[in-house]
């Protein structure tokens, strides 16, 4: 049964998640991803043995389980579809207290089934978001070092 929050959120649109009160910290596994993002390139780890994309990055390919396979980062298209989504109404997530309500989506990238990025959908009324909706990556500066990949409806 819809609530008043549901009705109001249908018309909610996020143009930005900035300012960011919390930013990710790159580590040895994620540094190539964040370095690529700073250059507006969506870089995903890929097994050079079987071609499987792994995200988040891993130390053994999830596709072939080859312990000796080279895992490198490759640029992907930045296009995908909304696989699933929900609107966060509560303000209990540290650093995002003032953002609620906001939409969180699992975006399935076009390069591979089940290659998901968890992100926000910007520039769209929440009531217009649906599973299977085509989206494209957009870039949002979180601070001087970190750029966050977000998504918006694919135009044209």
DSSP file (Angstrom, degrees, kcal/mol; ACC not computed):
  #  RESIDUE AA STRUCTURE BP1 BP2  ACC     N-H-->O    O-->H-N    N-H-->O    O-->H-N    TCO  KAPPA ALPHA  PHI   PSI    X-CA   Y-CA   Z-CA
    1    1 A X              0   0    0      0, 0.0     0, 0.0     0, 0.0     0, 0.0   0.000 360.0 360.0 360.0 127.0    0.0    0.0    0.0
    2    2 A X        -     0   0    0      4,-0.1     2,-0.2     1,-0.1     3,-0.0  -0.299 360.0-153.5 -64.1 146.1    1.5    3.4   -1.0
    3    3 A X     >  -     0   0    0      1,-0.1     4,-2.1     0, 0.0     5,-0.2  -0.628  34.2 -99.1-108.4 173.4    2.3    5.8    1.7
    4    4 A X  H  > S+     0   0    0      1,-0.2     4,-2.3    -2,-0.2     5,-0.2   0.871 126.6  55.9 -59.2 -35.7    2.5    9.6    1.6
    5    5 A X  H  > S+     0   0    0      2,-0.2     4,-2.5     1,-0.2    -1,-0.2   0.900 105.4  51.6 -63.0 -39.7    6.3    9.2    1.3
    6    6 A X  H  > S+     0   0    0      2,-0.2     4,-1.4     1,-0.2    -2,-0.2   0.934 110.5  47.6 -61.9 -46.2    5.8    7.0   -1.8
    7    7 A X  H  X S+     0   0    0     -4,-2.1     4,-0.5     1,-0.2     3,-0.2   0.910 114.4  46.1 -62.7 -42.7    3.5    9.5   -3.5
    8    8 A X  H >< S+     0   0    0     -4,-2.3     3,-1.0     1,-0.2     4,-0.3   0.885 109.3  54.7 -67.8 -37.9    6.0   12.4   -2.7
    9    9 A X  H >< S+     0   0    0     -4,-2.5     3,-1.1     1,-0.2   117,-0.6   0.767  92.2  71.4 -71.5 -23.2    9.0   10.4   -3.9
   10   10 A X  H 3< S+     0   0    0     -4,-1.4   117,-2.2     1,-0.3   118,-0.3   0.831 106.0  39.8 -58.7 -29.9    7.4    9.7   -7.3
   11   11 A X  T << S+     0   0    0     -3,-1.0    -1,-0.3    -4,-0.5    -2,-0.2   0.416  92.4 113.7 -99.5  -0.1    8.0   13.3   -8.1
   12   12 A X    <   -     0   0    0     -3,-1.1   114,-2.5    -4,-0.3     2,-0.4  -0.501  44.0-173.8 -72.3 138.1   11.4   13.6   -6.5
   13   13 A X  B     -A  125   0A   0    112,-0.2     2,-0.6    -2,-0.2   112,-0.2  -0.999  14.6-149.8-133.1 131.7   14.3   14.2   -8.8
   14   14 A X        +     0   0    0    110,-0.5   109,-2.5   107,-0.4   110,-0.3  -0.908  16.9 175.1-101.1 119.7   18.0   14.1   -7.8
   15   15 A X  S    S-     0   0    0     -2,-0.6     2,-0.3     1,-0.3    -1,-0.1   0.674  75.3  -4.4 -86.8 -21.9   20.2   16.4   -9.9
   16   16 A X        -     0   0    0     -3,-0.1    -1,-0.3     2,-0.1    -3,-0.0  -0.981  45.7-145.4-164.9 153.0   23.1   15.7   -7.7
   17   17 A X        +     0   0    0     -2,-0.3     2,-0.1    -3,-0.1    -1,-0.1   0.392  61.5 150.2-101.0  -1.9   24.2   13.8   -4.5
   18   18 A X        +     0   0    0      2,-0.1     2,-0.1     3,-0.0    -2,-0.1  -0.412  35.1  58.8 -74.3 154.3   26.7   16.5   -3.7
   19   19 A X  S    S-     0   0    0    123,-0.1     2,-0.5    -2,-0.1   123,-0.1   0.558  78.1-151.2 -76.1 151.1   27.9   17.7   -1.4
   20   20 A X        -     0   0    0    122,-0.5     3,-0.1     1,-0.1    -2,-0.1  -0.787  19.6-176.8 -92.8 124.0   29.4   14.4   -0.2
   21   21 A X  S    S+     0   0    0     74,-0.6     2,-0.4    -2,-0.5    -1,-0.1   0.627  80.2  37.9 -90.2 -16.3   29.8   14.1    3.5
   22   22 A X  S    S-     0   0    0     73,-0.2     2,-0.3    72,-0.0    -1,-0.2  -1.000  71.1-173.0-134.2 133.8   31.4   10.6    3.0
   23   23 A X        -     0   0    0     -2,-0.4     2,-0.0    -3,-0.1   125,-0.0  -0.953  28.6-106.0-126.8 149.3   33.8    9.7    0.2
   24   24 A X        -     0   0    0     -2,-0.3     2,-0.5     1,-0.0   122,-0.0  -0.329  26.4-137.8 -68.2 154.6   35.3    6.3   -0.7
   25   25 A X        -     0   0    0     -2,-0.0     5,-0.1   121,-0.0     2,-0.1  -0.972  18.3-130.0-115.6 120.9   38.9    5.6    0.0
   26   26 A X        -     0   0    0     -2,-0.5     2,-0.2     4,-0.1   120,-0.0  -0.399  28.2-177.6 -68.8 143.3   40.8    3.8   -2.7
   27   27 A X     >  -     0   0    0     -2,-0.1     4,-2.0     0, 0.0     3,-0.1  -0.651  49.1 -75.6-126.5-171.7   42.8    0.7   -1.8
   28   28 A X  T  4 S+     0   0    0      1,-0.2     4,-0.3    -2,-0.2    -2,-0.1   0.791 131.2  43.1 -59.9 -28.2   45.1   -1.6   -3.7
   29   29 A X  T  4 S+     0   0    0      1,-0.1    -1,-0.2     2,-0.1     4,-0.2   0.824 121.8  35.3 -86.0 -34.1   42.1   -3.3   -5.3
   30   30 A X  T  > S+     0   0    0      1,-0.2     4,-2.2     2,-0.1     3,-0.5   0.526  86.8  95.9-102.6  -6.9   40.0   -0.3   -6.2
   31   31 A X  H  X S+     0   0    0     -4,-2.0     4,-2.9     1,-0.2     5,-0.2   0.890  85.1  51.0 -55.2 -44.5   42.7    2.3   -7.1
   32   32 A X  H  > S+     0   0    0     -4,-0.3     4,-2.1     1,-0.2    -1,-0.2   0.873 109.9  51.8 -62.0 -33.7   42.4    1.7  -10.9
   33   33 A X  H  > S+     0   0    0     -3,-0.5     4,-2.1    -4,-0.2    10,-0.4   0.947 114.8  40.6 -63.7 -49.3   38.6    2.1  -10.7
   34   34 A X  H  X S+     0   0    0     -4,-2.2     4,-1.8     2,-0.2   113,-0.3   0.844 112.9  54.4 -72.5 -33.8   38.9    5.4   -8.9
   35   35 A X  H  X S+     0   0    0     -4,-2.9     4,-0.7    -5,-0.3    -1,-0.2   0.925 110.4  47.6 -62.7 -43.4   41.8    6.6  -11.0
   36   36 A X  H ><>S+     0   0    0     -4,-2.1     5,-2.7    -5,-0.2     3,-1.2   0.909 108.4  54.6 -62.2 -42.6   39.7    5.9  -14.1
   37   37 A X  H ><5S+     0   0    0     -4,-2.1     3,-1.9     1,-0.3    -1,-0.2   0.873 100.7  58.9 -60.1 -37.3   36.7    7.7  -12.6
   38   38 A X  H 3<5S+     0   0    0     -4,-1.8    -1,-0.3     1,-0.3    -2,-0.2   0.750 110.1  44.2 -64.9 -20.9   38.8   10.8  -12.0
   39   39 A X  T <<5S-     0   0    0     -3,-1.2    -1,-0.3    -4,-0.7    -2,-0.2   0.211 122.1-108.7-102.9  11.8   39.4   10.8  -15.8
   40   40 A X  T < 5S+     0   0    0     -3,-1.9     2,-0.4     1,-0.2    -3,-0.2   0.878  79.6 128.9  59.7  41.5   35.7   10.1  -16.5
   41   41 A X      < -     0   0    0     -5,-2.7     2,-0.9    -8,-0.1    -2,-0.2  -0.995  57.4-138.0-125.7 125.7   36.5    6.6  -17.6
   42   42 A X        -     0   0    0     34,-0.5    34,-2.8    -2,-0.4     2,-0.5  -0.743  26.9-170.7 -87.0 106.9   34.6    3.6  -16.1
   43   43 A X  E     -B   75   0B   0     -2,-0.9     2,-0.4   -10,-0.4    32,-0.2  -0.873   5.9-177.2-107.0 123.4   37.2    1.0  -15.5
   44   44 A X  E     -B   74   0B   0     30,-2.8    30,-2.6    -2,-0.5    11,-0.1  -0.952  32.1-108.0-122.7 139.8   36.2   -2.5  -14.5
   45   45 A X  E     -BC  73  54B   0      9,-0.7     9,-2.8    -2,-0.4     2,-0.4  -0.412  39.9-172.2 -66.3 135.9   38.5   -5.4  -13.6
   46   46 A X  E     -BC  72  53B   0     26,-4.0    26,-2.3     7,-0.3     2,-0.4  -0.996  24.9-121.6-136.4 137.5   38.6   -8.1  -16.3
   47   47 A X  E  >  -B   71   0B   0      5,-2.7     4,-1.6    -2,-0.4    24,-0.2  -0.614  13.0-156.6 -75.2 127.4   40.2  -11.6  -16.4
   48   48 A X  T  4 S+     0   0    0     22,-3.1    -1,-0.1    -2,-0.4    23,-0.1   0.537  90.4  56.2 -83.0  -6.5   42.6  -11.9  -19.3
   49   49 A X  T  4 S+     0   0    0     21,-0.3    -1,-0.2     3,-0.1    22,-0.1   0.902 128.9   6.6 -87.4 -49.9   42.2  -15.7  -19.3
   50   50 A X  T  4 S-     0   0    0      2,-0.1    -2,-0.2    16,-0.1    -1,-0.0   0.553  93.4-120.0-113.7 -11.0   38.4  -16.0  -19.7
   51   51 A X     <  +     0   0    0     -4,-1.6     2,-0.2     1,-0.3    -3,-0.1   0.510  58.1 151.0  85.8   4.4   37.3  -12.4  -20.4
   52   52 A X        -     0   0    0     -6,-0.1    -5,-2.7     1,-0.1     2,-0.4  -0.514  42.4-133.1 -75.1 134.1   34.9  -12.2  -17.3
   53   53 A X  E     -C   46   0B   0     -7,-0.2     2,-0.5    -2,-0.2    -7,-0.3  -0.725  18.5-159.0 -84.8 134.9   34.4   -8.8  -15.7
   54   54 A X  E     -C   45   0B   0     -9,-2.8    -9,-0.7    -2,-0.4     2,-0.3  -0.968   7.1-157.8-117.2 121.2   34.7   -8.8  -11.9
   55   55 A X  S    S+     0   0    0     -2,-0.5    61,-0.3     1,-0.1     2,-0.2  -0.940  80.6  31.8-147.9 127.1   33.1   -6.0   -9.9
   56   56 A X  S    S-     0   0    0     -2,-0.3    -1,-0.1   -27,-0.0   -26,-0.1   0.578 115.4 -99.8 -65.8 164.0   33.9   -5.2   -7.2
   57   57 A X        -     0   0    0     -2,-0.2     2,-0.2   -28,-0.1    -2,-0.1  -0.178  45.8-172.9 -58.8 147.1   37.5   -6.2   -7.9
   58   58 A X        -     0   0    0     -4,-0.1     3,-0.1   -29,-0.1    -4,-0.1  -0.786  33.1-127.0-132.6 173.2   38.7   -9.6   -6.7
   59   59 A X  S    S+     0   0    0     -2,-0.2     2,-0.4     1,-0.2    12,-0.1   0.576  99.3  41.6-102.2 -12.2   42.1  -11.4   -6.5
   60   60 A X  S    S-     0   0    0      8,-0.0    -1,-0.2   -13,-0.0     7,-0.1  -0.998  99.1-103.9-132.1 130.4   40.8  -14.6   -8.2
   61   61 A X     >  -     0   0    0      5,-0.7     4,-1.4    -2,-0.4    -8,-0.1  -0.254  19.4-151.1 -55.0 131.2   38.5  -14.4  -11.2
   62   62 A X  T  4 S+     0   0    0      1,-0.2    -1,-0.2     2,-0.2    -9,-0.1   0.604  92.7  56.0 -78.2 -12.8   34.9  -15.2  -10.3
   63   63 A X  T  4 S+     0   0    0    -11,-0.1    -1,-0.2     3,-0.1    -2,-0.0   0.911 128.5   6.0 -84.9 -47.3   34.3  -16.5  -13.9
   64   64 A X  T  4 S-     0   0    0      2,-0.1    -2,-0.2   -12,-0.1     3,-0.1   0.516  83.4-134.7-117.1  -9.2   37.0  -19.2  -14.2
   65   65 A X     <  +     0   0    0     -4,-1.4     2,-0.8     1,-0.2    -3,-0.1   0.739  44.9 161.9  59.0  24.5   38.5  -19.3  -10.7
   66   66 A X    >   -     0   0    0      1,-0.2     3,-1.0     2,-0.1    -5,-0.7  -0.674  28.3-162.7 -79.2 111.7   42.0  -19.3  -12.3
   67   67 A X  T 3  S+     0   0    0     -2,-0.8    -1,-0.2     1,-0.2    -2,-0.1   0.709  89.7  47.6 -67.4 -19.9   44.4  -18.3   -9.6
   68   68 A X  T 3  S+     0   0    0      2,-0.1    -1,-0.2    -3,-0.0    -2,-0.1   0.443  83.4 119.5-101.3  -1.8   47.1  -17.5  -12.1
   69   69 A X    <   -     0   0    0     -3,-1.0     2,-0.4     1,-0.1    -8,-0.1  -0.360  68.5-116.9 -67.4 142.3   44.9  -15.4  -14.5
   70   70 A X        -     0   0    0     -2,-0.1   -22,-3.1     1,-0.0     2,-0.6  -0.679  25.7-158.5 -78.5 128.0   45.9  -11.8  -15.0
   71   71 A X  E     +B   47   0B   0     -2,-0.4     2,-0.3   -24,-0.2   -24,-0.2  -0.938  21.5 166.4-111.7 111.4   43.3   -9.4  -13.8
   72   72 A X  E     -B   46   0B   0    -26,-2.3   -26,-4.0    -2,-0.6     2,-0.4  -0.783  36.3-108.3-122.1 164.9   43.5   -6.0  -15.4
   73   73 A X  E     -B   45   0B   0     -2,-0.3     2,-0.3   -28,-0.3   -28,-0.2  -0.812  34.5-176.8 -98.2 133.6   41.2   -3.0  -15.6
   74   74 A X  E     -B   44   0B   0    -30,-2.6   -30,-2.8    -2,-0.4     2,-0.3  -0.952  30.2-108.0-127.8 147.8   39.5   -2.2  -18.9
   75   75 A X  E     -B   43   0B   0     -2,-0.3   -32,-0.2   -32,-0.2     2,-0.2  -0.551  34.8-160.9 -73.7 135.5   37.2    0.7  -19.8
   76   76 A X        -     0   0    0    -34,-2.8   -34,-0.5    -2,-0.3    -1,-0.0  -0.680  31.2-101.9-111.4 170.8   33.6   -0.2  -20.3
   77   77 A X        -     0   0    0     -2,-0.2    60,-0.1     2,-0.1     3,-0.1   0.765  38.2-130.9 -66.1 -29.7   30.9    1.7  -22.2
   78   78 A X        +     0   0    0      1,-0.3    59,-1.9    58,-0.1     2,-0.4   0.546  69.7 118.1  84.2   7.2   29.1    3.2  -19.2
   79   79 A X  E     +D  136   0C   0     57,-0.2    31,-2.5    72,-0.1    -1,-0.3  -0.853  29.6 125.7-109.0 145.4   25.8    2.0  -20.5
   80   80 A X  E     -DE 135 109C   0     55,-2.2    55,-2.8    -2,-0.4     2,-0.3  -0.899  47.2 -96.0-167.1-165.0   23.4   -0.4  -18.8
   81   81 A X  E     -DE 134 108C   0     27,-2.1    27,-2.8    -2,-0.3     2,-0.5  -0.955  37.8 -99.6-132.8 153.5   19.9   -1.0  -17.6
   82   82 A X  E     + E   0 107C   0     51,-2.1    50,-3.9    -2,-0.3    51,-0.3  -0.617  36.9 177.4 -71.8 120.4   18.3   -0.7  -14.2
   83   83 A X  E     -     0   0C   0     23,-3.1     2,-0.3    -2,-0.5    -1,-0.2   0.830  66.9 -17.3 -90.8 -41.7   18.1   -4.2  -12.8
   84   84 A X  E     + E   0 106C   0     22,-1.3    22,-2.8    46,-0.1    -1,-0.4  -0.972  65.3 179.9-159.3 160.3   16.6   -3.2   -9.4
   85   85 A X  E     - E   0 105C   0     -2,-0.3     2,-0.3    20,-0.2    20,-0.2  -0.991   6.8-173.8-161.2 161.2   16.1   -0.1   -7.4
   86   86 A X  E     - E   0 104C   0     18,-2.2    18,-2.8    -2,-0.3     2,-0.5  -0.980  26.1-119.7-154.4 159.8   14.6    1.3   -4.2
   87   87 A X  E     - E   0 103C   0     -2,-0.3     2,-0.6    16,-0.2    16,-0.2  -0.911  22.8-141.1-105.1 127.4   14.1    4.6   -2.5
   88   88 A X  E     + E   0 102C   0     14,-3.4    14,-1.5    -2,-0.5    13,-0.8  -0.786  27.0 168.4 -88.7 119.8   15.8    5.2    0.8
   89   89 A X        +     0   0    0     -2,-0.6    -1,-0.2    12,-0.2     2,-0.1   0.721  49.7  83.2-101.7 -28.8   13.5    7.2    3.2
   90   90 A X        -     0   0    0      1,-0.1     3,-0.3    10,-0.0    10,-0.1  -0.354  65.6-145.1 -80.9 160.4   15.3    6.8    6.5
   91   91 A X        +     0   0    0      1,-0.2     6,-0.1    -2,-0.1    -1,-0.1  -0.160  68.5 106.5-115.0  37.3   18.2    9.0    7.6
   92   92 A X        +     0   0    0      4,-0.1     2,-0.7     2,-0.1    -1,-0.2   0.487  47.7  99.8 -96.9  -3.9   20.2    6.4    9.5
   93   93 A X  S >  S-     0   0    0     -3,-0.3     3,-2.3     3,-0.1     4,-0.2  -0.757  83.4-115.7 -86.6 115.4   23.0    5.9    6.9
   94   94 A X  T 3  S+     0   0    0     -2,-0.7    -2,-0.1     1,-0.3    -1,-0.1  -0.210  96.9  15.7 -54.5 129.8   26.0    8.0    8.2
   95   95 A X  T 3  S+     0   0    0    -74,-0.1   -74,-0.6   -75,-0.0    -1,-0.3   0.223 119.0  68.4  91.7 -13.1   26.9   10.8    5.9
   96   96 A X    X>  +     0   0    0     -3,-2.3     3,-1.5   -75,-0.1     4,-0.8   0.176  58.8 114.9-120.3  15.1   23.6   10.6    4.0
   97   97 A X  T 34 S+     0   0    0      1,-0.3     3,-0.4    -4,-0.2    -1,-0.1   0.858  81.9  43.0 -55.6 -39.3   21.2   11.8    6.7
   98   98 A X  T 34 S+     0   0    0      1,-0.2    -1,-0.3    -3,-0.1    -2,-0.1   0.459 102.7  69.4 -88.9  -0.9   20.2   15.0    4.8
   99   99 A X  T <4 S+     0   0    0     -3,-1.5    -1,-0.2     3,-0.0    -2,-0.2   0.738  74.3 151.5 -88.5 -24.3   19.9   13.3    1.4
  100  100 A X     <  +     0   0    0     -4,-0.8   -11,-0.2    -3,-0.4     2,-0.1  -0.243  51.8  45.0 -61.4 141.0   16.7   11.2    2.1
  101  101 A X  S    S+     0   0    0    -13,-0.8     2,-0.3   -11,-0.1   -12,-0.2   0.553  82.4 147.2 -80.1 147.4   14.8   10.3    0.2
  102  102 A X  E     -E   88   0C   0    -14,-1.5   -14,-3.4    -2,-0.1     2,-0.4  -0.986  43.0-118.8-142.5 153.6   17.2    9.2   -2.4
  103  103 A X  E     -E   87   0C   0     -2,-0.3    18,-0.5   -16,-0.2     2,-0.4  -0.769  20.8-168.0 -98.4 133.0   17.2    6.4   -5.0
  104  104 A X  E     -E   86   0C   0    -18,-2.8   -18,-2.2    -2,-0.4     2,-0.4  -0.975  13.0-174.0-118.0 131.6   19.7    3.6   -5.1
  105  105 A X  E     -EF  85 119C   0     14,-3.3    14,-2.5    -2,-0.4     2,-0.7  -0.944  28.4-137.3-129.3 147.4   19.8    1.3   -8.1
  106  106 A X  E     -EF  84 118C   0    -22,-2.8   -23,-3.1    -2,-0.4   -22,-1.3  -0.927  29.7-160.6 -95.2 114.8   21.6   -1.8   -9.2
  107  107 A X  E     -EF  82 117C   0     10,-3.1    10,-2.0    -2,-0.7     2,-0.7  -0.879   7.8-147.7-102.5 123.1   22.7   -1.1  -12.8
  108  108 A X  E     -EF  81 116C   0    -27,-2.8   -27,-2.1    -2,-0.6     8,-0.2  -0.816  21.7-132.7 -90.6 116.8   23.5   -4.1  -15.0
  109  109 A X  E >   -E   80   0C   0      6,-3.2     3,-1.1    -2,-0.7     6,-0.4  -0.364   9.8-126.7 -71.6 147.6   26.2   -3.1  -17.4
  110  110 A X  T 3  S+     0   0    0    -31,-2.5   -30,-0.1     1,-0.2     3,-0.1   0.688  99.9  73.2 -70.4 -17.0   25.7   -4.0  -21.1
  111  111 A X  T 3  S+     0   0    0    -32,-0.3     2,-0.3     1,-0.2    -1,-0.2   0.773 111.4   3.4 -68.1 -25.9   29.1   -5.7  -21.3
  112  112 A X  S X  S-     0   0    0     -3,-1.1     3,-1.6     3,-0.2    -1,-0.2  -0.950  76.7-104.2-163.1 134.6   28.1   -8.7  -19.3
  113  113 A X  T 3  S+     0   0    0     -2,-0.3     3,-0.1     1,-0.2    -3,-0.1  -0.367 108.3  16.5 -57.5 141.0   25.0  -10.2  -17.6
  114  114 A X  T 3  S+     0   0    0      1,-0.2     2,-1.0    -5,-0.0    -1,-0.2   0.625  84.2 134.6  67.8  16.4   25.2   -9.8  -13.8
  115  115 A X    <   -     0   0    0     -3,-1.6    -6,-3.2    -6,-0.4     2,-0.3  -0.833  39.9-176.5 -92.4 100.2   27.9   -7.1  -14.0
  116  116 A X  E     -F  108   0C   0     -2,-1.0     2,-0.4   -61,-0.3    -8,-0.2  -0.761  26.9-170.2-108.1 143.6   26.3   -4.7  -11.5
  117  117 A X  E     -F  107   0C   0    -10,-2.0   -10,-3.1    -2,-0.3     2,-0.5  -0.995  20.6-140.3-121.0 136.1   27.2   -1.2  -10.2
  118  118 A X  E     +F  106   0C   0     -2,-0.4     2,-0.3   -12,-0.2   -12,-0.2  -0.852  46.8 129.0 -95.7 127.5   25.3    0.2   -7.3
  119  119 A X  E     -F  105   0C   0    -14,-2.5   -14,-3.3    -2,-0.5     2,-0.3  -0.841  54.4 -84.6-157.6-173.2   24.6    3.8   -7.8
  120  120 A X        -     0   0    0     -2,-0.3    31,-2.0    29,-0.2     2,-0.6  -0.775  30.1-131.4-105.3 155.7   22.1    6.6   -7.9
  121  121 A X  E     -g  151   0C   0    -18,-0.5  -107,-0.4    -2,-0.3     3,-0.3  -0.958  30.6-169.7-107.4 119.0   19.9    7.6  -10.8
  122  122 A X  E     +g  152   0C   0     29,-3.6    31,-0.6    -2,-0.6  -107,-0.2  -0.612  57.6  28.2-104.2 164.6   20.0   11.3  -11.4
  123  123 A X  S    S+     0   0    0   -109,-2.5     2,-0.3    -2,-0.2    -1,-0.2   0.824  98.3  97.2  59.2  37.9   17.9   13.6  -13.6
  124  124 A X  S    S-     0   0    0   -110,-0.3  -110,-0.5    -3,-0.3     2,-0.2  -0.969  79.1-110.9-154.9 135.3   14.8   11.5  -13.5
  125  125 A X  B >>  -A   13   0A   0     -2,-0.3     3,-2.2  -112,-0.2     4,-0.6  -0.491  31.7-128.3 -62.3 134.9   11.6   11.5  -11.4
  126  126 A X  G >4 S+     0   0    0   -114,-2.5     3,-1.1  -117,-0.6  -116,-0.2   0.837 108.3  61.9 -56.9 -33.1   11.8    8.5   -9.1
  127  127 A X  G 34 S+     0   0    0   -117,-2.2    -1,-0.3  -118,-0.3  -117,-0.1   0.626 100.0  55.4 -68.7 -12.5    8.3    7.5  -10.3
  128  128 A X  G <4 S+     0   0    0     -3,-2.2     2,-0.3  -118,-0.3    -1,-0.2   0.553  82.7 103.4 -95.3 -10.4    9.7    7.1  -13.8
  129  129 A X    <<  +     0   0    0     -3,-1.1     2,-0.3    -4,-0.6   -44,-0.1  -0.563  47.6 164.8 -75.0 132.9   12.5    4.7  -12.9
  130  130 A X    >   -     0   0    0     -2,-0.3     3,-1.9   -46,-0.1   -48,-0.3  -0.980  44.1 -85.0-145.7 158.0   11.7    1.1  -13.8
  131  131 A X  T 3  S+     0   0    0     -2,-0.3   -48,-0.2     1,-0.3     3,-0.1  -0.387 115.1  25.2 -62.1 137.3   13.5   -2.2  -14.2
  132  132 A X  T 3  S+     0   0    0    -50,-3.9    -1,-0.3     1,-0.3     2,-0.2   0.353  83.6 146.6  88.9  -4.8   15.0   -2.5  -17.7
  133  133 A X    <   -     0   0    0     -3,-1.9   -51,-2.1   -51,-0.3    -1,-0.3  -0.476  51.9-119.9 -66.4 127.9   15.3    1.3  -18.2
  134  134 A X  E     +D   81   0C   0     -2,-0.2    20,-2.4   -53,-0.2     2,-0.3  -0.494  39.7 176.7 -71.4 137.4   18.4    2.1  -20.2
  135  135 A X  E     -DH  80 153C   0    -55,-2.8   -55,-2.2    18,-0.3     2,-0.3  -0.899  17.9-151.4-136.3 163.4   20.9    4.4  -18.4
  136  136 A X  E     -DH  79 152C   0     16,-2.5    16,-2.0    -2,-0.3   -57,-0.2  -0.968  29.4 -99.0-136.4 153.6   24.3    5.9  -18.9
  137  137 A X  E     - H   0 151C   0    -59,-1.9     2,-0.3    -2,-0.3    14,-0.3  -0.426  35.0-177.4 -72.0 142.6   27.1    6.9  -16.6
  138  138 A X  E     - H   0 150C   0     12,-2.7    12,-3.1    -2,-0.1     2,-0.4  -0.923  22.3-123.4-131.3 160.7   27.6   10.6  -15.6
  139  139 A X  E     - H   0 149C   0     -2,-0.3     2,-0.4    10,-0.2    10,-0.2  -0.878  20.9-173.6-116.3 137.1   30.3   11.9  -13.4
  140  140 A X  E     - H   0 148C   0      8,-2.0     8,-3.4    -2,-0.4     2,-0.5  -0.991  24.5-129.3-131.4 125.2   30.0   13.8  -10.2
  141  141 A X  E     + H   0 147C   0     -2,-0.4     6,-0.2     6,-0.2  -121,-0.1  -0.601  23.7 179.8 -75.5 120.4   33.0   15.4   -8.3
  142  142 A X        -     0   0    0      4,-2.6  -122,-0.5    -2,-0.5     2,-0.2   0.850  65.4 -33.9 -88.3 -40.1   32.9   14.3   -4.7
  143  143 A X  S    S-     0   0    0      3,-1.5    -1,-0.2  -124,-0.1     0, 0.0  -0.822  86.6 -59.9-159.1-163.4   36.0   16.2   -3.6
  144  144 A X  S    S+     0   0    0     -2,-0.2     3,-0.1     1,-0.2    -3,-0.0   0.707 132.2  24.2 -67.0 -19.7   39.4   17.2   -5.0
  145  145 A X  S    S+     0   0    0      1,-0.1     2,-0.5    -4,-0.0    -1,-0.2   0.700 109.8  69.4-116.5 -29.3   40.4   13.6   -5.6
  146  146 A X        -     0   0    0   -109,-0.0    -4,-2.6  -108,-0.0    -3,-1.5  -0.835  49.2-173.6-108.4 128.8   37.3   11.4   -5.9
  147  147 A X  E     - H   0 141C   0     -2,-0.5     2,-0.5  -113,-0.3    -6,-0.2  -0.970  18.8-144.5-113.9 132.8   34.9   11.5   -8.8
  148  148 A X  E     - H   0 140C   0     -8,-3.4    -8,-2.0    -2,-0.4     2,-0.5  -0.834   8.1-133.1-102.6 127.6   31.7    9.3   -8.4
  149  149 A X  E     + H   0 139C   0     -2,-0.5     2,-0.2   -10,-0.2   -29,-0.2  -0.690  34.5 170.0 -76.2 127.0   30.1    7.5  -11.3
  150  150 A X  E     - H   0 138C   0    -12,-3.1   -12,-2.7    -2,-0.5     2,-0.3  -0.709  22.9-127.6-121.7 176.5   26.3    8.0  -11.2
  151  151 A X  E     -gH 121 137C   0    -31,-2.0   -29,-3.6   -14,-0.3     2,-0.3  -0.926  19.4-178.3-129.8 156.6   23.7    7.2  -13.8
  152  152 A X  E     -gH 122 136C   0    -16,-2.0   -16,-2.5    -2,-0.3   -29,-0.1  -0.943  47.2 -73.2-141.9 161.5   20.9    9.0  -15.7
  153  153 A X  E     - H   0 135C   0    -31,-0.6     2,-0.4    -2,-0.3   -18,-0.3  -0.308  56.6-107.2 -57.0 139.4   18.4    7.8  -18.2
  154  154 A X        -     0   0    0    -20,-2.4     2,-0.5   -74,-0.1   -20,-0.1  -0.552  34.1-144.4 -71.6 125.9   19.9    7.2  -21.6
  155  155 A X              0   0    0     -2,-0.4    -1,-0.0     1,-0.2   -20,-0.0  -0.801 360.0 360.0 -97.5 130.2   19.0    9.9  -24.0
  156  156 A X              0   0    0     -2,-0.5    -1,-0.2     0, 0.0    -2,-0.1   0.472 360.0 360.0  74.5 360.0   18.4    9.1  -27.6
